[in-house]
Amino acid sequence: MVNRMKKPGKALVFMADSDMEQPERPKGNRRRTLAASVRAKLLDQINAGKYVPGDKLPSEARLTEEFSVSRTVIREAIASLRADGLVESRQGSGVYILASERASLLPFQEVDPSRISSMLEILEIRTAVECESAALAAARRSPAQEGKIIDAFHDFCSAAEAGEKTTNADFALHMAIAEAANNARFPEFLSLIGPESIPRRTLENDHTEAEQAEYVNMLCTQHEAIVNAILEGNEDDARAAMRDHLRSSQARYRTLLRRKS
């Protein structure tokens, strides 16, 4: 049983009753999701130049404090970076950043968000991956994850209503859904493609302000359908709503591509 609730000035979503039974989130899955998140943040810091080849990463204790996670999570995140050849552990010394010789081998490094064809390629892959993550989120989400999804949805709609850019809020909502699937590979995938995978920038440059406002309003409606299906625990509807959302973006890009041909 669900009640339809509304926050002032924000779009409607379904929220589950407080006594609704929720599937218990496996501790191992939660740890792996946290490790993927820490890995992504460390990788962002490396790419931003906070750490350069030869630098030593902070100690486990410092990283544990910085990211508010356990040492086990930090070790798993470091192990993932080490497996990708981005860091190395030196016995008795610590963990050091390696020269990014393998950076060109990492996936999604040549995606150009200004090219329509690149965005279409990414949208097709996102459709294949995110439809299933939405369905799994409907089946596996925890109450805390429901709250994170709802907050991200409201943040997106608030930004849209205020006429602000919605790219980061959009990505945050999709990331919250991926995390609620409780399979670390889904948020890892989104971390790899990043916010640039959100189809907005190219479209903003090729549509009037009124057309763009209509488009963002449509996105609020589509996101609401996805969120409601997840909160209701309806896997099929969540999968279908995510598919409709991403295929709608594909269709919009294909129309734009034909105009430019």
Number of C-alpha atoms within 10 A of each C-alpha: 9 13 10 10 12 13 9 7 10 14 17 19 22 20 20 20 10 9 7 10 10 14 11 10 16 11 10 11 15 17 19 19 25 22 25 27 20 23 23 20 15 20 19 14 13 17 12 10 10 11 18 17 14 13 14 18 18 13 13 18 12 12 19 18 12 11 15 12 16 16 15 14 25 24 16 18 24 24 18 16 18 17 11 14 16 21 23 19 15 10 7 6 9 13 20 20 20 18 13 15 9 11 12 10 10 10 11 14 11 9 16 13 19 15 11 19 15 14 23 22 13 19 21 14 12 20 19 12 16 25 25 22 28 32 27 25 30 28 21 22 26 21 19 10 19 21 15 19 25 23 15 21 26 23 19 27 26 18 17 20 17 9 11 11 15 20 18 16 20 24 20 21 22 24 24 21 30 30 30 32 27 27 20 20 16 21 25 20 18 21 19 15 16 15 18 16 23 20 23 20 14 16 18 15 11 11 13 11 11 8 13 16 16 11 17 20 15 14 19 21 15 17 22 21 21 28 27 23 25 30 25 17 20 18 22 16 20 28 23 17 24 26 21 17 19 21 17 15 22 21 12 15 20 15 11 16 14 8 8 8 5
